[in-house]
Amino acid sequence: MNDEVKIVNEFDRDGHHFKIGVSADGQVSIYLDNGTKAYHGYHFPSMIQIPKGLEIDGKMILQLPIDCDAAIDQGIRELKQK
């Protein structure tokens, strides 16, 4: 397997820009406001669980609601085929 991260969704929420990426091993990465630092988490239906948390506007979040479950699954499948 490779270490490539595939961006599968981008969205704006509460004045911030989010990018959701996946890798072939199933890890989900969150990039905030076009930054290069990845916050890693686990994908659950309609949510990404972020064990170490992600600080946004002074608040620590441990879960990020999402609506891109199919895109995450598809991205992982595509990377596994490489």
C-alpha positions in Angstrom: 0.0 0.0 0.0 1.1 3.5 -0.6 1.1 6.6 1.7 -1.0 8.7 -0.6 -3.8 10.8 0.8 -6.7 11.3 -1.5 -9.0 14.3 -0.8 -12.5 13.1 -1.1 -14.6 16.0 0.1 -14.3 19.8 0.8 -16.8 21.9 2.5 -17.2 25.2 4.4 -18.8 25.3 7.9 -18.9 28.0 10.5 -16.4 30.2 8.7 -13.9 27.5 8.2 -12.8 25.4 5.1 -12.5 21.6 5.7 -10.8 19.0 3.4 -11.4 15.4 4.1 -8.8 12.9 2.9 -8.3 9.2 3.1 -5.4 6.8 2.8 -5.4 3.1 1.7 -5.2 1.8 5.2 -8.5 3.5 6.0 -7.2 6.5 8.0 -9.1 9.7 7.6 -7.4 13.0 7.6 -8.9 16.5 8.2 -7.3 19.6 6.9 -8.5 22.9 8.3 -8.5 26.2 6.4 -6.2 25.0 3.6 -3.5 24.1 6.2 -1.0 21.3 5.6 -1.3 19.8 9.1 -3.5 16.8 9.1 -5.7 15.8 12.0 -6.3 12.1 12.0 -9.4 10.3 12.9 -11.7 7.3 12.4 -14.7 7.2 10.1 -18.1 6.2 11.5 -21.4 6.7 9.7 -22.0 10.4 9.3 -19.1 11.3 11.6 -15.3 11.4 12.0 -14.1 10.7 15.5 -10.9 12.7 16.3 -9.1 11.0 19.2 -6.6 13.8 19.8 -9.1 16.5 19.1 -9.1 19.5 16.8 -9.2 23.0 18.1 -11.5 25.4 16.2 -12.0 28.9 17.5 -10.8 28.0 21.0 -13.1 25.0 21.2 -11.8 21.4 21.2 -13.9 19.1 19.1 -13.6 15.3 19.1 -16.3 14.6 16.5 -16.9 16.2 13.1 -20.3 15.5 11.6 -20.0 14.8 7.8 -22.2 13.9 4.9 -19.6 12.2 2.7 -19.6 8.6 3.8 -19.8 7.2 0.2 -16.9 9.4 -1.0 -14.7 8.2 1.9 -15.5 4.5 1.2 -14.9 5.1 -2.5 -11.6 6.9 -1.9 -10.3 4.0 0.2 -11.3 1.4 -2.4 -9.6 3.4 -5.1 -6.3 3.7 -3.2 -6.3 0.0 -2.3 -6.5 -0.9 -6.0 -3.3 1.0 -6.7 
